Amino acid sequence: MSSAPAATEPAADPAGTTLAVPPAARAERLRRRLREGGLAYLFLLPSLVVFAVFFYYPLYRLVWFATHQQSRFRNRPATYVGTEQLTETLSGNDFFDGLVHSGLFMVYTVPLGLVLGVLLAVAAHRRLRGIKIFQTIFSSTVASSVAVASVVFTTLVNPEMGYFRDVSWLSLRSGDSALFAVSLSSVWQKLGLTFIVVLAALQTVPDELTEAATIDGYGPVRRFFRITVPLISPALLFLAIVLVVHALQAYAQIEILTGGGPGGATETLLFKIADPRGVRSLGERASLSLGLFVLTAVVAGFQYSMLSKRVHYGD
């Protein structure tokens, strides 16, 4: 004798057609879904509040300032100008110059910082006596702020009181090298973060794989690129995106080391947005901020779409 269909499942008659679910079962199912959905939104509520207060509302204010012309007189309201101010700012030389400087800063800092961090992590990933001391030294820069790193490099490359005054990286005659000098301080300051992340990823690589590769005749270089790099690729992808975002948001080191000079050669987009000299209107700075936001999102998305194809996620 066949058993009766469950109350919450639709039953089938001998002809093969599906019978309707009883109203009581449908109501119970709806109540259960509402209860589970409400519980899920309850857990998400703190995150949604944080996003609304610290992201969505500031983004709305940026759009508002970018589409309104501020009056020079405080007692007069702002005038709505649509996208005119936004288009004019993002198509001007000011945005283009900041974009070039931010791009150069990113090129100077991201590849060099990533390569140095990986090399230090590989060198410190050894079972040697006293290796913890070197690991602590290599990771110590993560505890240094941008201001501390900038002050340290000021004592090194300042053209008037630095230890390397003959280089003259920050002098008025060396606008091309000033941005590179500032990028060195950023590389040094972010080196600890890169080292820690890569070292943690290296410690998850099974010793059996490297031993098997050694038995198969793989040398150290080939073993590193064929075995180690694919296994730590998720960490490398994470670092690449984080370092790019940090490079596009560089400001403090530029303000401390060069103040945007010489001759505006180190004025990145964020430096122009902060506008410490007060030469830009609030609407222009809001427009530059929206441009930087879109640029960061596009670059990070492009990185993820390109690099994620080469990332190996183990089971």
Secondary structure, 3 states (H helix, E strand, C coil): CCCCCCCCCCCECCCCCECCCCHHHHHHHHHHHHHHHHHHHHHHHHHHHHHHHHHHHHHHHHHHHHCEECCCCCCCCCEECCCHHHHHHHCCHHHHHHHHHHHHHHHHHHHHHHHHHHHHHHHHCCCCCCHHHHHHHHHHHHHCCHHHHHHHHHHHHCCCCCCCCCCCCCCCCCHHHHHHHHHHHHHHHHHHHHHHHHHHHHCCCCHHHHHHHHHCCCCHHHHHHHHHHHHHHHHHHHHHHHHHHHHHCCCHHHHHHCCCCCCCCCCCHHHHHHCCCCCCCHHHHHHHHHHHHHHHHHHHHHHHHHHHHHCCCCC
